[in-house]
Amino acid sequence: VYIDGSGLDNRIGAACITDQRDDSFNRHLHLGSIEDHTVFESEVVGAILALSSIPSLPHINRIFLGINNQS
């Protein structure tokens, strides 16, 4: 599961994705303006999105979360 949170054009968002043949998903969330949210917060939200998506992967018995956090 790959996770990313970032800011662009004064907006903050988070996403997670997996690329399994039978069990794929991607999730994203727009948190709001950079004045109200931080990139660090979006990294945490990306991790929460990923962890909350794990139950939808019934054929997976091991999960690796890849988080690139430089905030």
All heavy atoms as TSV, in Angstrom:
chain	resi	resn	atom	element	x	y	z
A	1	VAL	N	N	0.860	-1.159	0.000
A	1	VAL	CA	C	0.000	0.000	0.000
A	1	VAL	C	C	0.904	1.218	0.000
A	1	VAL	O	O	1.761	1.352	0.871
A	1	VAL	CB	C	-0.931	0.028	1.233
A	1	VAL	CG1	C	-1.794	1.268	1.206
A	1	VAL	CG2	C	-1.788	-1.213	1.293
A	2	TYR	N	N	0.734	2.077	-0.988
A	2	TYR	CA	C	1.522	3.303	-1.076
A	2	TYR	C	C	0.669	4.468	-0.598
A	2	TYR	O	O	-0.514	4.553	-0.931
A	2	TYR	CB	C	1.978	3.535	-2.518
A	2	TYR	CG	C	2.861	2.447	-3.014
A	2	TYR	CD1	C	2.338	1.380	-3.735
A	2	TYR	CD2	C	4.223	2.467	-2.741
A	2	TYR	CE1	C	3.147	0.350	-4.181
A	2	TYR	CE2	C	5.042	1.439	-3.186
A	2	TYR	CZ	C	4.492	0.392	-3.913
A	2	TYR	OH	O	5.293	-0.618	-4.343
A	3	ILE	N	N	1.279	5.351	0.184
A	3	ILE	CA	C	0.574	6.448	0.817
A	3	ILE	C	C	1.290	7.745	0.495
A	3	ILE	O	O	2.527	7.796	0.485
A	3	ILE	CB	C	0.560	6.244	2.348
A	3	ILE	CG1	C	-0.142	4.947	2.701
A	3	ILE	CG2	C	-0.102	7.416	3.047
A	3	ILE	CD1	C	0.139	4.484	4.116
A	4	ASP	N	N	0.513	8.813	0.261
A	4	ASP	CA	C	1.126	10.117	0.057
A	4	ASP	C	C	0.183	11.203	0.536
A	4	ASP	O	O	-1.031	11.092	0.397
A	4	ASP	CB	C	1.467	10.345	-1.408
A	4	ASP	CG	C	2.353	11.562	-1.608
A	4	ASP	OD1	O	3.126	11.899	-0.688
A	4	ASP	OD2	O	2.271	12.187	-2.677
A	5	GLY	N	N	0.748	12.218	1.101
A	5	GLY	CA	C	0.030	13.426	1.452
A	5	GLY	C	C	0.827	14.589	0.906
A	5	GLY	O	O	2.059	14.572	0.950
A	6	SER	N	N	0.157	15.586	0.366
A	6	SER	CA	C	0.904	16.690	-0.220
A	6	SER	C	C	0.049	17.940	-0.313
A	6	SER	O	O	-1.161	17.917	-0.119
A	6	SER	CB	C	1.425	16.311	-1.608
A	6	SER	OG	O	0.340	16.053	-2.470
A	7	GLY	N	N	0.726	19.026	-0.638
A	7	GLY	CA	C	0.071	20.294	-0.873
A	7	GLY	C	C	0.361	20.777	-2.277
A	7	GLY	O	O	1.476	20.632	-2.770
A	8	LEU	N	N	-0.659	21.337	-2.928
A	8	LEU	CA	C	-0.514	21.873	-4.283
A	8	LEU	C	C	-1.549	22.967	-4.475
A	8	LEU	O	O	-2.728	22.780	-4.119
A	8	LEU	CB	C	-0.714	20.755	-5.314
A	8	LEU	CG	C	-0.609	21.158	-6.776
A	8	LEU	CD1	C	0.823	21.604	-7.105
A	8	LEU	CD2	C	-1.003	20.009	-7.672
A	9	ASP	N	N	-1.120	24.071	-5.024
A	9	ASP	CA	C	-2.027	25.197	-5.291
A	9	ASP	C	C	-2.817	25.606	-4.048
A	9	ASP	O	O	-4.034	25.801	-4.095
A	9	ASP	CB	C	-2.985	24.867	-6.439
A	9	ASP	CG	C	-2.282	24.629	-7.762
A	9	ASP	OD1	O	-1.194	25.214	-7.966
A	9	ASP	OD2	O	-2.801	23.860	-8.575
A	10	ASN	N	N	-2.115	25.695	-2.934
A	10	ASN	CA	C	-2.701	26.104	-1.650
A	10	ASN	C	C	-3.760	25.144	-1.127
A	10	ASN	O	O	-4.625	25.528	-0.338
A	10	ASN	CB	C	-3.278	27.522	-1.741
A	10	ASN	CG	C	-2.196	28.553	-1.937
A	10	ASN	OD1	O	-1.129	28.458	-1.328
A	10	ASN	ND2	N	-2.444	29.520	-2.789
A	11	ARG	N	N	-3.721	23.881	-1.569
A	11	ARG	CA	C	-4.651	22.864	-1.083
A	11	ARG	C	C	-3.857	21.675	-0.568
A	11	ARG	O	O	-2.774	21.381	-1.052
A	11	ARG	CB	C	-5.604	22.424	-2.197
A	11	ARG	CG	C	-6.506	23.550	-2.665
A	11	ARG	CD	C	-7.386	23.102	-3.770
A	11	ARG	NE	N	-6.539	22.738	-4.907
A	11	ARG	CZ	C	-6.959	22.663	-6.154
A	11	ARG	NH1	N	-8.209	22.895	-6.431
A	11	ARG	NH2	N	-6.144	22.331	-7.118
A	12	ILE	N	N	-4.431	20.970	0.387
A	12	ILE	CA	C	-3.789	19.810	1.002
A	12	ILE	C	C	-4.650	18.578	0.742
A	12	ILE	O	O	-5.874	18.632	0.858
A	12	ILE	CB	C	-3.632	20.008	2.528
A	12	ILE	CG1	C	-2.747	21.211	2.839
A	12	ILE	CG2	C	-3.090	18.752	3.188
A	12	ILE	CD1	C	-1.287	21.022	2.527
A	13	GLY	N	N	-4.003	17.471	0.374
A	13	GLY	CA	C	-4.739	16.243	0.120
A	13	GLY	C	C	-3.930	15.020	0.496
A	13	GLY	O	O	-2.726	15.101	0.759
A	14	ALA	N	N	-4.611	13.881	0.531
A	14	ALA	CA	C	-3.978	12.612	0.883
A	14	ALA	C	C	-4.508	11.522	-0.030
A	14	ALA	O	O	-5.637	11.608	-0.530
A	14	ALA	CB	C	-4.273	12.260	2.332
A	15	ALA	N	N	-3.688	10.493	-0.242
A	15	ALA	CA	C	-4.109	9.377	-1.089
A	15	ALA	C	C	-3.385	8.106	-0.676
A	15	ALA	O	O	-2.317	8.141	-0.070
A	15	ALA	CB	C	-3.810	9.680	-2.553
A	16	CYS	N	N	-4.001	6.970	-1.033
A	16	CYS	CA	C	-3.344	5.675	-0.874
A	16	CYS	C	C	-3.782	4.796	-2.038
A	16	CYS	O	O	-4.856	4.974	-2.603
A	16	CYS	CB	C	-3.693	5.023	0.466
A	16	CYS	SG	S	-5.414	4.577	0.654
A	17	ILE	N	N	-2.911	3.861	-2.409
A	17	ILE	CA	C	-3.185	3.002	-3.555
A	17	ILE	C	C	-2.476	1.664	-3.371
A	17	ILE	O	O	-1.426	1.588	-2.744
A	17	ILE	CB	C	-2.735	3.669	-4.876
A	17	ILE	CG1	C	-3.170	2.861	-6.082
A	17	ILE	CG2	C	-1.230	3.914	-4.879
A	17	ILE	CD1	C	-3.002	3.566	-7.398
A	18	THR	N	N	-3.077	0.621	-3.891
A	18	THR	CA	C	-2.409	-0.668	-3.995
A	18	THR	C	C	-2.635	-1.185	-5.402
A	18	THR	O	O	-3.611	-0.827	-6.059
A	18	THR	CB	C	-2.920	-1.690	-2.962
A	18	THR	OG1	O	-2.116	-2.870	-3.068
A	18	THR	CG2	C	-4.351	-2.052	-3.170
A	19	ASP	N	N	-1.741	-1.996	-5.867
A	19	ASP	CA	C	-1.826	-2.494	-7.233
A	19	ASP	C	C	-1.731	-4.013	-7.241
A	19	ASP	O	O	-0.835	-4.592	-7.825
A	19	ASP	CB	C	-0.710	-1.877	-8.071
A	19	ASP	CG	C	-0.881	-2.190	-9.550
A	19	ASP	OD1	O	-1.991	-2.564	-9.955
A	19	ASP	OD2	O	0.099	-2.053	-10.300
A	20	GLN	N	N	-2.652	-4.649	-6.574
A	20	GLN	CA	C	-2.736	-6.108	-6.572
A	20	GLN	C	C	-3.642	-6.541	-7.714
A	20	GLN	O	O	-4.607	-5.855	-8.035
A	20	GLN	CB	C	-3.296	-6.613	-5.245
A	20	GLN	CG	C	-2.431	-6.264	-4.057
A	20	GLN	CD	C	-1.087	-6.951	-4.121
A	20	GLN	OE1	O	-0.995	-8.127	-4.442
A	20	GLN	NE2	N	-0.036	-6.224	-3.825
A	21	ARG	N	N	-3.366	-7.676	-8.304
A	21	ARG	CA	C	-4.159	-8.139	-9.445
A	21	ARG	C	C	-5.636	-8.305	-9.114
A	21	ARG	O	O	-6.500	-7.843	-9.829
A	21	ARG	CB	C	-3.595	-9.446	-9.969
A	21	ARG	CG	C	-2.260	-9.262	-10.613
A	21	ARG	CD	C	-1.746	-10.543	-11.198
A	21	ARG	NE	N	-0.395	-10.311	-11.674
A	21	ARG	CZ	C	0.523	-11.228	-11.724
A	21	ARG	NH1	N	0.265	-12.449	-11.326
A	21	ARG	NH2	N	1.711	-10.941	-12.175
A	22	ASP	N	N	-5.932	-8.975	-8.020
A	22	ASP	CA	C	-7.323	-9.248	-7.676
A	22	ASP	C	C	-7.905	-8.246	-6.684
A	22	ASP	O	O	-9.115	-8.107	-6.596
A	22	ASP	CB	C	-7.454	-10.662	-7.090
A	22	ASP	CG	C	-7.074	-11.725	-8.095
A	22	ASP	OD1	O	-7.277	-11.492	-9.300
A	22	ASP	OD2	O	-6.553	-12.772	-7.676
A	23	ASP	N	N	-7.052	-7.608	-5.939
A	23	ASP	CA	C	-7.505	-6.715	-4.874
A	23	ASP	C	C	-6.822	-5.361	-5.003
A	23	ASP	O	O	-5.808	-5.111	-4.376
A	23	ASP	CB	C	-7.188	-7.316	-3.497
A	23	ASP	CG	C	-7.923	-8.612	-3.253
A	23	ASP	OD1	O	-9.144	-8.614	-3.421
A	23	ASP	OD2	O	-7.264	-9.608	-2.916
A	24	SER	N	N	-7.387	-4.477	-5.807
A	24	SER	CA	C	-6.812	-3.150	-5.996
A	24	SER	C	C	-7.740	-2.104	-5.397
A	24	SER	O	O	-8.947	-2.292	-5.349
A	24	SER	CB	C	-6.633	-2.838	-7.475
A	24	SER	OG	O	-5.787	-3.749	-8.080
A	25	PHE	N	N	-7.169	-1.013	-4.941
A	25	PHE	CA	C	-7.981	0.115	-4.516
A	25	PHE	C	C	-7.153	1.379	-4.569
A	25	PHE	O	O	-5.936	1.360	-4.558
A	25	PHE	CB	C	-8.570	-0.086	-3.112
A	25	PHE	CG	C	-7.564	-0.045	-1.998
A	25	PHE	CD1	C	-7.115	1.161	-1.494
A	25	PHE	CD2	C	-7.086	-1.209	-1.438
A	25	PHE	CE1	C	-6.197	1.201	-0.458
A	25	PHE	CE2	C	-6.171	-1.176	-0.403
A	25	PHE	CZ	C	-5.730	0.035	0.085
A	26	ASN	N	N	-7.829	2.486	-4.664
A	26	ASN	CA	C	-7.211	3.776	-4.430
A	26	ASN	C	C	-8.223	4.652	-3.715
A	26	ASN	O	O	-9.415	4.556	-3.943
A	26	ASN	CB	C	-6.673	4.426	-5.709
A	26	ASN	CG	C	-7.759	4.801	-6.673
A	26	ASN	OD1	O	-8.738	5.436	-6.294
A	26	ASN	ND2	N	-7.599	4.431	-7.924
A	27	ARG	N	N	-7.736	5.422	-2.804
A	27	ARG	CA	C	-8.567	6.325	-2.018
A	27	ARG	C	C	-7.876	7.683	-1.980
A	27	ARG	O	O	-6.649	7.755	-1.943
A	27	ARG	CB	C	-8.728	5.827	-0.571
A	27	ARG	CG	C	-9.228	4.416	-0.410
A	27	ARG	CD	C	-10.734	4.335	-0.555
A	27	ARG	NE	N	-11.227	3.012	-0.226
A	27	ARG	CZ	C	-11.366	2.021	-1.088
A	27	ARG	NH1	N	-11.033	2.191	-2.347
A	27	ARG	NH2	N	-11.841	0.844	-0.722
A	28	HIS	N	N	-8.650	8.729	-1.997
A	28	HIS	CA	C	-8.065	10.063	-1.860
A	28	HIS	C	C	-9.035	10.957	-1.089
A	28	HIS	O	O	-10.236	10.686	-1.031
A	28	HIS	CB	C	-7.732	10.665	-3.227
A	28	HIS	CG	C	-8.935	10.873	-4.096
A	28	HIS	ND1	N	-9.459	9.870	-4.875
A	28	HIS	CD2	C	-9.723	11.945	-4.280
A	28	HIS	CE1	C	-10.509	10.319	-5.511
A	28	HIS	NE2	N	-10.704	11.582	-5.168
A	29	LEU	N	N	-8.486	11.996	-0.508
A	29	LEU	CA	C	-9.282	12.910	0.296
A	29	LEU	C	C	-8.684	14.306	0.214
A	29	LEU	O	O	-7.470	14.475	0.402
A	29	LEU	CB	C	-9.306	12.439	1.760
A	29	LEU	CG	C	-10.148	13.264	2.727
A	29	LEU	CD1	C	-11.629	13.162	2.372
A	29	LEU	CD2	C	-9.925	12.795	4.148
A	30	HIS	N	N	-9.502	15.278	-0.088
A	30	HIS	CA	C	-9.095	16.675	-0.081
A	30	HIS	C	C	-9.367	17.213	1.314
A	30	HIS	O	O	-10.516	17.209	1.775
A	30	HIS	CB	C	-9.882	17.465	-1.135
A	30	HIS	CG	C	-9.585	18.920	-1.117
A	30	HIS	ND1	N	-10.534	19.854	-0.786
A	30	HIS	CD2	C	-8.444	19.596	-1.350
A	30	HIS	CE1	C	-9.999	21.052	-0.841
A	30	HIS	NE2	N	-8.731	20.925	-1.178
A	31	LEU	N	N	-8.315	17.636	2.015
A	31	LEU	CA	C	-8.484	18.105	3.391
A	31	LEU	C	C	-8.917	19.560	3.466
A	31	LEU	O	O	-9.647	19.943	4.370
A	31	LEU	CB	C	-7.183	17.931	4.174
A	31	LEU	CG	C	-6.680	16.501	4.316
A	31	LEU	CD1	C	-5.375	16.480	5.067
A	31	LEU	CD2	C	-7.707	15.638	4.996
A	32	GLY	N	N	-8.447	20.383	2.551
A	32	GLY	CA	C	-8.798	21.798	2.563
A	32	GLY	C	C	-7.601	22.664	2.217
A	32	GLY	O	O	-6.651	22.218	1.577
A	33	SER	N	N	-7.646	23.889	2.659
A	33	SER	CA	C	-6.603	24.848	2.300
A	33	SER	C	C	-5.343	24.634	3.129
A	33	SER	O	O	-5.385	24.086	4.235
A	33	SER	CB	C	-7.105	26.280	2.491
A	33	SER	OG	O	-7.125	26.604	3.855
A	34	ILE	N	N	-4.243	25.113	2.576
A	34	ILE	CA	C	-2.958	25.008	3.258
A	34	ILE	C	C	-2.925	25.904	4.500
A	34	ILE	O	O	-2.097	25.723	5.381
A	34	ILE	CB	C	-1.807	25.330	2.276
A	34	ILE	CG1	C	-0.496	24.756	2.776
A	34	ILE	CG2	C	-1.713	26.817	2.007
A	34	ILE	CD1	C	0.571	24.687	1.726
A	35	GLU	N	N	-3.849	26.832	4.587
A	35	GLU	CA	C	-3.948	27.692	5.765
A	35	GLU	C	C	-4.558	26.942	6.954
A	35	GLU	O	O	-4.314	27.296	8.102
A	35	GLU	CB	C	-4.779	28.930	5.446
A	35	GLU	CG	C	-4.131	29.805	4.388
A	35	GLU	CD	C	-5.068	30.859	3.845
A	35	GLU	OE1	O	-6.261	30.854	4.210
A	35	GLU	OE2	O	-4.605	31.677	3.046
A	36	ASP	N	N	-5.364	25.915	6.668
A	36	ASP	CA	C	-6.053	25.172	7.725
A	36	ASP	C	C	-5.457	23.791	7.996
A	36	ASP	O	O	-5.790	23.177	9.019
A	36	ASP	CB	C	-7.531	24.987	7.366
A	36	ASP	CG	C	-8.256	26.308	7.229
A	36	ASP	OD1	O	-7.947	27.240	8.001
A	36	ASP	OD2	O	-9.125	26.427	6.344
A	37	HIS	N	N	-4.616	23.279	7.084
A	37	HIS	CA	C	-4.082	21.924	7.212
A	37	HIS	C	C	-2.603	21.918	6.844
A	37	HIS	O	O	-2.117	22.816	6.175
A	37	HIS	CB	C	-4.854	20.961	6.297
A	37	HIS	CG	C	-6.313	20.911	6.611
A	37	HIS	ND1	N	-6.827	20.151	7.633
A	37	HIS	CD2	C	-7.365	21.545	6.041
A	37	HIS	CE1	C	-8.132	20.309	7.681
A	37	HIS	NE2	N	-8.493	21.159	6.734
A	38	THR	N	N	-1.902	20.855	7.272
A	38	THR	CA	C	-0.474	20.736	6.987
A	38	THR	C	C	-0.205	19.470	6.171
A	38	THR	O	O	-1.023	18.549	6.147
A	38	THR	CB	C	0.339	20.644	8.294
A	38	THR	OG1	O	-0.017	19.432	8.973
A	38	THR	CG2	C	0.076	21.834	9.200
A	39	VAL	N	N	0.955	19.445	5.530
A	39	VAL	CA	C	1.350	18.255	4.782
A	39	VAL	C	C	1.548	17.087	5.749
A	39	VAL	O	O	1.171	15.954	5.441
A	39	VAL	CB	C	2.627	18.526	3.957
A	39	VAL	CG1	C	3.137	17.257	3.309
A	39	VAL	CG2	C	2.351	19.582	2.896
A	40	PHE	N	N	2.104	17.340	6.926
A	40	PHE	CA	C	2.254	16.275	7.914
A	40	PHE	C	C	0.897	15.665	8.248
A	40	PHE	O	O	0.738	14.438	8.315
A	40	PHE	CB	C	2.918	16.798	9.187
A	40	PHE	CG	C	3.056	15.755	10.252
A	40	PHE	CD1	C	4.034	14.779	10.162
A	40	PHE	CD2	C	2.183	15.714	11.323
A	40	PHE	CE1	C	4.147	13.792	11.127
A	40	PHE	CE2	C	2.276	14.733	12.292
A	40	PHE	CZ	C	3.271	13.774	12.193
A	41	GLU	N	N	-0.113	16.485	8.447
A	41	GLU	CA	C	-1.464	15.992	8.722
A	41	GLU	C	C	-1.965	15.125	7.568
A	41	GLU	O	O	-2.571	14.076	7.786
A	41	GLU	CB	C	-2.403	17.178	8.928
A	41	GLU	CG	C	-3.843	16.809	9.157
A	41	GLU	CD	C	-4.753	18.019	9.203
A	41	GLU	OE1	O	-4.298	19.169	8.992
A	41	GLU	OE2	O	-5.949	17.812	9.453
A	42	SER	N	N	-1.691	15.543	6.342
A	42	SER	CA	C	-2.160	14.765	5.189
A	42	SER	C	C	-1.456	13.422	5.086
A	42	SER	O	O	-2.045	12.439	4.637
A	42	SER	CB	C	-2.006	15.567	3.895
A	42	SER	OG	O	-0.650	15.739	3.554
A	43	GLU	N	N	-0.198	13.334	5.522
A	43	GLU	CA	C	0.502	12.050	5.544
A	43	GLU	C	C	-0.189	11.091	6.522
A	43	GLU	O	O	-0.374	9.911	6.235
A	43	GLU	CB	C	1.973	12.226	5.945
A	43	GLU	CG	C	2.808	12.999	4.955
A	43	GLU	CD	C	3.231	12.193	3.740
A	43	GLU	OE1	O	2.946	10.982	3.663
A	43	GLU	OE2	O	3.864	12.787	2.863
A	44	VAL	N	N	-0.584	11.607	7.679
A	44	VAL	CA	C	-1.278	10.789	8.670
A	44	VAL	C	C	-2.644	10.356	8.135
A	44	VAL	O	O	-3.046	9.198	8.278
A	44	VAL	CB	C	-1.414	11.552	10.006
A	44	VAL	CG1	C	-2.289	10.795	10.981
A	44	VAL	CG2	C	-0.039	11.813	10.602
A	45	VAL	N	N	-3.351	11.268	7.486
A	45	VAL	CA	C	-4.656	10.935	6.908
A	45	VAL	C	C	-4.491	9.870	5.824
A	45	VAL	O	O	-5.301	8.946	5.731
A	45	VAL	CB	C	-5.349	12.192	6.350
A	45	VAL	CG1	C	-6.577	11.830	5.524
A	45	VAL	CG2	C	-5.734	13.124	7.485
A	46	GLY	N	N	-3.433	9.943	5.021
A	46	GLY	CA	C	-3.164	8.911	4.022
A	46	GLY	C	C	-2.982	7.550	4.663
A	46	GLY	O	O	-3.491	6.539	4.174
A	47	ALA	N	N	-2.276	7.512	5.788
A	47	ALA	CA	C	-2.084	6.247	6.505
A	47	ALA	C	C	-3.410	5.723	7.047
A	47	ALA	O	O	-3.695	4.523	6.972
A	47	ALA	CB	C	-1.086	6.431	7.647
A	48	ILE	N	N	-4.247	6.611	7.560
A	48	ILE	CA	C	-5.563	6.201	8.055
A	48	ILE	C	C	-6.431	5.673	6.912
A	48	ILE	O	O	-7.124	4.656	7.069
A	48	ILE	CB	C	-6.255	7.365	8.790
A	48	ILE	CG1	C	-5.496	7.675	10.084
A	48	ILE	CG2	C	-7.716	7.055	9.080
A	48	ILE	CD1	C	-5.903	8.982	10.740
A	49	LEU	N	N	-6.383	6.332	5.763
A	49	LEU	CA	C	-7.127	5.838	4.594
A	49	LEU	C	C	-6.685	4.423	4.238
A	49	LEU	O	O	-7.508	3.554	3.952
A	49	LEU	CB	C	-6.912	6.756	3.389
A	49	LEU	CG	C	-7.610	8.095	3.371
A	49	LEU	CD1	C	-7.119	8.922	2.182
A	49	LEU	CD2	C	-9.109	7.922	3.307
A	50	ALA	N	N	-5.374	4.208	4.231
A	50	ALA	CA	C	-4.849	2.887	3.885
A	50	ALA	C	C	-5.273	1.837	4.903
A	50	ALA	O	O	-5.756	0.756	4.542
A	50	ALA	CB	C	-3.326	2.939	3.784
A	51	LEU	N	N	-5.099	2.146	6.178
A	51	LEU	CA	C	-5.441	1.178	7.226
A	51	LEU	C	C	-6.938	0.861	7.233
A	51	LEU	O	O	-7.330	-0.280	7.452
A	51	LEU	CB	C	-5.005	1.706	8.592
A	51	LEU	CG	C	-3.487	1.781	8.787
A	51	LEU	CD1	C	-3.149	2.520	10.069
A	51	LEU	CD2	C	-2.875	0.396	8.776
A	52	SER	N	N	-7.769	1.853	6.957
A	52	SER	CA	C	-9.213	1.601	6.932
A	52	SER	C	C	-9.635	0.818	5.699
A	52	SER	O	O	-10.732	0.256	5.666
A	52	SER	CB	C	-9.986	2.916	7.020
A	52	SER	OG	O	-9.788	3.692	5.858
A	53	SER	N	N	-8.792	0.765	4.683
A	53	SER	CA	C	-9.108	0.029	3.457
A	53	SER	C	C	-8.695	-1.432	3.512
A	53	SER	O	O	-9.136	-2.237	2.694
A	53	SER	CB	C	-8.415	0.689	2.264
A	53	SER	OG	O	-8.861	2.012	2.101
A	54	ILE	N	N	-7.854	-1.795	4.457
A	54	ILE	CA	C	-7.339	-3.165	4.543
A	54	ILE	C	C	-8.440	-4.219	4.639
A	54	ILE	O	O	-8.348	-5.248	3.985
A	54	ILE	CB	C	-6.307	-3.290	5.681
A	54	ILE	CG1	C	-5.048	-2.528	5.289
A	54	ILE	CG2	C	-5.989	-4.746	5.986
A	54	ILE	CD1	C	-4.032	-2.407	6.378
A	55	PRO	N	N	-9.516	-3.998	5.405
A	55	PRO	CA	C	-10.571	-5.031	5.451
A	55	PRO	C	C	-11.216	-5.332	4.098
A	55	PRO	O	O	-11.796	-6.389	3.914
A	55	PRO	CB	C	-11.601	-4.437	6.418
A	55	PRO	CG	C	-10.815	-3.528	7.288
A	55	PRO	CD	C	-9.761	-2.948	6.386
A	56	SER	N	N	-11.077	-4.431	3.131
A	56	SER	CA	C	-11.640	-4.689	1.807
A	56	SER	C	C	-10.711	-5.552	0.945
A	56	SER	O	O	-10.993	-5.783	-0.225
A	56	SER	CB	C	-11.941	-3.370	1.088
A	56	SER	OG	O	-10.744	-2.709	0.739
A	57	LEU	N	N	-9.608	-6.024	1.512
A	57	LEU	CA	C	-8.640	-6.861	0.798
A	57	LEU	C	C	-8.636	-8.270	1.402
A	57	LEU	O	O	-7.696	-8.662	2.076
A	57	LEU	CB	C	-7.238	-6.245	0.894
A	57	LEU	CG	C	-7.070	-4.833	0.379
A	57	LEU	CD1	C	-5.700	-4.296	0.722
A	57	LEU	CD2	C	-7.311	-4.785	-1.122
A	58	PRO	N	N	-9.657	-9.063	1.145
A	58	PRO	CA	C	-9.783	-10.359	1.830
A	58	PRO	C	C	-8.712	-11.387	1.455
A	58	PRO	O	O	-8.437	-12.284	2.239
A	58	PRO	CB	C	-11.169	-10.844	1.410
A	58	PRO	CG	C	-11.413	-10.172	0.107
A	58	PRO	CD	C	-10.735	-8.841	0.208
A	59	HIS	N	N	-8.096	-11.253	0.295
A	59	HIS	CA	C	-7.116	-12.245	-0.138
A	59	HIS	C	C	-5.687	-11.902	0.289
A	59	HIS	O	O	-4.762	-12.635	-0.008
A	59	HIS	CB	C	-7.159	-12.397	-1.662
A	59	HIS	CG	C	-8.498	-12.867	-2.143
A	59	HIS	ND1	N	-9.424	-11.995	-2.657
A	59	HIS	CD2	C	-9.073	-14.087	-2.141
A	59	HIS	CE1	C	-10.517	-12.680	-2.975
A	59	HIS	NE2	N	-10.331	-13.943	-2.672
A	60	ILE	N	N	-5.529	-10.807	0.981
A	60	ILE	CA	C	-4.206	-10.349	1.406
A	60	ILE	C	C	-3.995	-10.728	2.868
A	60	ILE	O	O	-4.831	-10.468	3.716
A	60	ILE	CB	C	-4.087	-8.817	1.238
A	60	ILE	CG1	C	-4.402	-8.399	-0.201
A	60	ILE	CG2	C	-2.728	-8.329	1.679
A	60	ILE	CD1	C	-3.462	-8.958	-1.232
A	61	ASN	N	N	-2.844	-11.341	3.161
A	61	ASN	CA	C	-2.572	-11.700	4.557
A	61	ASN	C	C	-1.365	-10.956	5.126
A	61	ASN	O	O	-0.997	-11.147	6.271
A	61	ASN	CB	C	-2.400	-13.211	4.717
A	61	ASN	CG	C	-1.257	-13.755	3.890
A	61	ASN	OD1	O	-0.443	-12.998	3.392
A	61	ASN	ND2	N	-1.204	-15.058	3.748
A	62	ARG	N	N	-0.720	-10.115	4.318
A	62	ARG	CA	C	0.411	-9.319	4.791
A	62	ARG	C	C	0.366	-7.976	4.057
A	62	ARG	O	O	0.212	-7.922	2.849
A	62	ARG	CB	C	1.718	-10.017	4.485
A	62	ARG	CG	C	2.898	-9.308	5.094
A	62	ARG	CD	C	4.185	-10.009	4.803
A	62	ARG	NE	N	4.100	-11.380	5.318
A	62	ARG	CZ	C	5.070	-12.252	5.234
A	62	ARG	NH1	N	6.196	-11.935	4.647
A	62	ARG	NH2	N	4.932	-13.465	5.723
A	63	ILE	N	N	0.510	-6.907	4.815
A	63	ILE	CA	C	0.451	-5.554	4.256
A	63	ILE	C	C	1.740	-4.822	4.585
A	63	ILE	O	O	2.213	-4.861	5.727
A	63	ILE	CB	C	-0.742	-4.757	4.847
A	63	ILE	CG1	C	-2.064	-5.417	4.517
A	63	ILE	CG2	C	-0.718	-3.319	4.385
A	63	ILE	CD1	C	-2.506	-5.297	3.088
A	64	PHE	N	N	2.309	-4.159	3.602
A	64	PHE	CA	C	3.430	-3.273	3.799
A	64	PHE	C	C	2.962	-1.859	3.452
A	64	PHE	O	O	2.443	-1.665	2.357
A	64	PHE	CB	C	4.622	-3.645	2.899
A	64	PHE	CG	C	5.204	-4.972	3.233
A	64	PHE	CD1	C	4.811	-6.107	2.554
A	64	PHE	CD2	C	6.144	-5.086	4.241
A	64	PHE	CE1	C	5.338	-7.339	2.853
A	64	PHE	CE2	C	6.681	-6.322	4.555
A	64	PHE	CZ	C	6.273	-7.443	3.857
A	65	LEU	N	N	3.127	-0.937	4.371
A	65	LEU	CA	C	2.774	0.455	4.121
A	65	LEU	C	C	4.033	1.209	3.759
A	65	LEU	O	O	4.994	1.234	4.528
A	65	LEU	CB	C	2.132	1.082	5.366
A	65	LEU	CG	C	0.831	0.465	5.855
A	65	LEU	CD1	C	0.389	1.170	7.134
A	65	LEU	CD2	C	-0.239	0.547	4.796
A	66	GLY	N	N	4.040	1.838	2.610
A	66	GLY	CA	C	5.173	2.667	2.201
A	66	GLY	C	C	4.791	4.121	2.354
A	66	GLY	O	O	3.905	4.601	1.671
A	67	ILE	N	N	5.466	4.821	3.270
A	67	ILE	CA	C	5.154	6.220	3.537
A	67	ILE	C	C	6.430	7.044	3.354
A	67	ILE	O	O	7.447	6.776	3.977
A	67	ILE	CB	C	4.624	6.430	4.974
A	67	ILE	CG1	C	3.368	5.582	5.206
A	67	ILE	CG2	C	4.330	7.912	5.219
A	67	ILE	CD1	C	2.878	5.603	6.633
A	68	ASN	N	N	6.347	8.041	2.487
A	68	ASN	CA	C	7.457	8.944	2.258
A	68	ASN	C	C	7.109	10.258	2.938
A	68	ASN	O	O	6.347	11.057	2.421
A	68	ASN	CB	C	7.672	9.162	0.755
A	68	ASN	CG	C	8.765	10.149	0.480
A	68	ASN	OD1	O	9.462	10.572	1.366
A	68	ASN	ND2	N	8.908	10.527	-0.774
A	69	ASN	N	N	7.654	10.476	4.130
A	69	ASN	CA	C	7.287	11.654	4.902
A	69	ASN	C	C	8.515	12.528	5.121
A	69	ASN	O	O	9.429	12.157	5.829
A	69	ASN	CB	C	6.696	11.225	6.250
A	69	ASN	CG	C	6.170	12.409	7.016
A	69	ASN	OD1	O	6.423	13.549	6.680
A	69	ASN	ND2	N	5.446	12.133	8.074
A	70	GLN	N	N	8.503	13.690	4.487
A	70	GLN	CA	C	9.594	14.632	4.660
A	70	GLN	C	C	9.100	15.917	5.294
A	70	GLN	O	O	9.763	16.947	5.218
A	70	GLN	CB	C	10.252	14.920	3.315
A	70	GLN	CG	C	10.870	13.681	2.696
A	70	GLN	CD	C	11.487	13.971	1.352
A	70	GLN	OE1	O	11.590	15.103	0.914
A	70	GLN	NE2	N	11.917	12.913	0.672
A	71	SER	N	N	7.909	15.891	5.891
A	71	SER	CA	C	7.350	17.105	6.486
A	71	SER	C	C	8.049	17.429	7.789
A	71	SER	O	O	8.421	16.604	8.529
A	71	SER	CB	C	5.882	16.959	6.789
A	71	SER	OG	O	5.218	16.141	5.928
